[in-house]
Amino acid sequence: MSLKTEIAATLRAIREQKHVSYENLAGGSMRTTIGYLERAETGVTLDKLADIAHALDFNLVTLIALSVASQQNQDAQTVLQEATRELQTFLAAGGAELIQGQVENGKLVQRPAGKPQNSRNREAVLALKAQGKTPAEATKMLGLSRTTVNRYWQQGSGGK
């Protein structure tokens, strides 16, 4: 889902509304980047878009909402209302705590390479093990692969 055209249009509109010329933007690289973006000739990272929004004294979330609304032919208010509902659902399900658990002392918590573990599946397997079930029974009851059940089963034996 490319937003090049919509970001270009949104940046042009913001600069026009705020009467910000290229010359008023800090640094030559910023002017060059905005020029490419306003011609929809390049994509942009979220970090760079945040820098541009800051340089334009414009809220990053608003800039993105306007771009997404343009792409979806929707009103920006509708896009933000949908985002607010999704945010509330995420937070109600403990999303903020999950995010906080990924950062420690300002750094991203490292995790082993490969597919992340599903802690719910692991807990379910270990609970069945504690009840005296066999790995075959756990596989059938949980609908997990034999390999997955065996991996979690072994972790419950002290390995991790």
N, C-alpha and C positions, 0 to 999 in steps of 0.2 A: 504494500500500500504506500505508494509514493505521494508525498504532499508537496512536491517541488513547486507546482503551479500555485497552489493555495498559499503556501508560505510566501512566495514571491508577491502575490496580490496583497496579502496581509501586511507584509513589510512596507510595500509601496504606500498603502493606505495609512499606516501608522506614521510614516515619515511625512506624508502630505498633511495629515491632520495636525501633527505636532510642529510643522514647519521646520523640519530638520533636514538640512542639506548634507551632501557628502562631506563638504568641508567642515561641518560642525561635528562630525564623528571623530572620535579619538583614534589616531593611528592610521597609517596607510593600509595596513593589512586588513583592518576592520572595514575600511571603505571598499577595498577590493572584494572582500568576502561578501559584503552586502550587495555590491554590484552584480556579482555572479548569481547570488540568490534571487535578486529581484528580476533577473532575466531567466530564472528557472534553469540555469545551466549546471547547477551542482546541488547535491544534497548537503545536509548539515547535521553535525552531531548535536546532541542535546546540550552538551557543555558549551559549544560555540553559540547555539541559539540563546542560551542563558546569558552569555556575554553580550550578545547583540541586544537582547531585551533590556538588559541593564544599561547599555549605552544609550538606548532610546528612552530610558526611564519609563518602561512599560512592563507590566506583569507577565512573566513567562507563561503562566497557566492561561491567562487571557489570550495571549498570542496564539498558543496552541489550540485553544478552544475555538477561536475565530477561524483558524486554518481548517480544523476538522469540520466545523459547521459549513464552511464553504464547500469542502469536498463532498459532504453528504447532503448538500442542498437543504440544510436545516438552519433554524434560527440558533444563534450562539447560546441563547438562554436555555433552549431545549437540550443542547449538548451538555451544558453545565448542570442542568437538573438531573439528567441521566447519570452523569459522572458523580454527582452528589449522592444519588441513591446507591450507586455501586460502592462508593466510599463508605457509606454508612453500613452497608452489608459486610464489607471487608472488615471494618473496625469492630462491628458487633461479633464477628466470628474470631476475634483475637488477632487480627492482622497487624495491629500496631506492635503488639508484643512479639509477633513473629519477626517483624522487621528489626526491632530492638535486639532480638536474640542473634541476629546476623552480624551485628557490629559490637566490637568490644574495644574500649579505649580509643574510639575514633577510627578503628581499622576493621575491615571486613574479616569475619571469622573464616579461617581456612577450613576447608573440608576435603576429604579424600577425593582423588580423581575418580571419574566414573559417574554412574547414575546415583543421584542422592537416595538415601534410604527413605522408605516410607515408615515413619515411626509408628503409625497406627497399626500397620500390618505386623511390624515387629512385636509390638505390645500384644496384639491378638494371638500371635503364634506362641509367645512366651506364656501368656495366660492359659492357653490350652495345654501347653507342656506342664505347667504347674498343676493343672487339673488331672494329670496322668494320661492325657491323650497321646496317641502315637503321631509321628510325623504324617503318616498316611491319612489318619483321621483329620488332622489339622488341614492338610491339603484339600481334602474333600469338603470340609466344613467352611473353609474360608475362600475357596475357589482360587487359591494361589497355585503357582507352579511348584512342583516338587523341589526344584532347585532353590527357589526363594524360601520356602518353608525350611529346608535343610540349613540354609545360610543363617537364618534367624535362630533356628534351633541350636546351632553350634555356638552362636554368640551368647546364648543363655547359659552355656556351660563354662563361662568365664572368658571366652575369647571375644574380641571385638574388632 
